[in-house]
Amino acid sequence: MGMSRSDNMRRIRSKDTLPELAVRRLLRASGNSGYRLHRADLPGKPDIAFIGRKKAIQIQGCFWHGHTCSEGARKPKSNQSYWLPKIERNRMRDETNGAKLAALGWKVLTVWECDLRNQEALAGKLRDFMRLK
């Protein structure tokens, strides 16, 4: 017997996802530790926040956050009248939270799930972001 939609949705995590763990591993490997996770006192509860440096990293699923890659362009197979507006609301919320963080003097990097396909390029992207003043 198959899993119900609600059972499936319940299994989707919001914290400690595999992409999030991979980014944290790359950060630690490059000597960037001392971050905080999911700070509720910051707009959008960034996945990773370097408080003293005012740098935040958001790790987004391409499908759920409407990325421009092939996975993000994929449309839900069922109940599109619910899911398409939901994904658009996610995109708008991400933009709003990024703007709020920027207004507070924070630099924000979005890491997309598809970025994880090329670990070397992602490590470089993270290094460049952490070097920003």
N, C-alpha and C positions, 0 to 999 in steps of 0.2 A: 504494500500500500504506500502511495506517495505521501510526501510531506505537504501539509496545508500551507497556504500562503503565510498565515500568521506564524506558524512554526518556523518557516524559512526566515521571515523577517526578524523573529526573535533571536535568531542565531547570528545576525549581523551585528558586529561589535562597533562601538563608537570610540573605544579606547584600546590601546595595545594591539592594534591591527597589525598584520604582517608588514604592510608598507611602512607604518609608523616605527615598528621595531627595526626595520632595515635602515631607515634614515637615522635613527638614534645610534645604531651600530656604526654607520659611516661617520657620524659626528664624533663619537668617542675615538674611533681609529685615527682621526685627524687631530686629536688633542682638544676637541671642543666639548668639554663636559661642563657641569655646573648649571645645566638648564633646569627649568621647572616644567611640569606637564599640566596641561589643561587648567590654566589659571583662571578661575571664575571671576577674578577681579579685573580681567582685561576683556575688551570687546571681542566677542566670538570665541572666548576660551581657547586661545591658540594651542595647537597640539604640543608645540615646543616653544618655550619662551626663555630667552637669556635676559633676565631682568636688568642687570647692571648695564648691559650693552644696548638695551632697548631693541632687541631683534626677536622676531617671531617667525616661526615656520609652521605653515599649515600643510597638512598632507591630505590631499583630496582624491576621492575615487572619481575616475573620469566619467563614468556613467551617471552617478548620482549628482555630480556637480556640473554637468554639461560642458565638459572639456571639448576642444575642437578636434581631438584625435578621433580615430575610427570608433573606438569604444564609446567615447562621449557622444558621437553623432548617432549611435545606435538608438533606435526607438523602442520603448517598451512594447512587448507583444500583446499585452492585455491591459485593459482599463486605462487607456491613454488619456482619457478625459481627466483622470485623477493624477497620473504620474507625470505627464508633460508639464502641467502647471506647478507641480511639486518641485520638479527639477529646476524650473525657472525661478521659483521662490528661493531655492538653495543658492543659485547663482547670484541673485540680487542680495541675499543676506551676506554671502561671502564678500561681495563688493562693498556693501555698507560697513561691515566689520573691518575690512582692510582700510577703508577711508577713515574710520574712527581711530584705528591704531596709528595711522599716519599723522592724523591731527594731534595725537598725543606725543609725536616725535619718534614713533617706532618705524623701523624698516621691516617689511614683511616679505617673505619668500613663500610662494606656493609651489609645493612639490606635487606633481600629478602622479597618479598610480603608474601611468605609462613611462614616466621618467625612470622607474626602477628597472626597466629592461636593459638599460645601459648603466651599470654600476659605476664604471670609470667616469663617464660624463657627469653623472649625478654627484659623485664625490667632488669633481671639479666645480660644479655649480654651488655646492655647499661651501667649499673652501673660499670661492670668490665672494659669496654672500657674507661669510664670517669676517672677511678682510675689509669689507666696506666700513667706512667711518661714519 
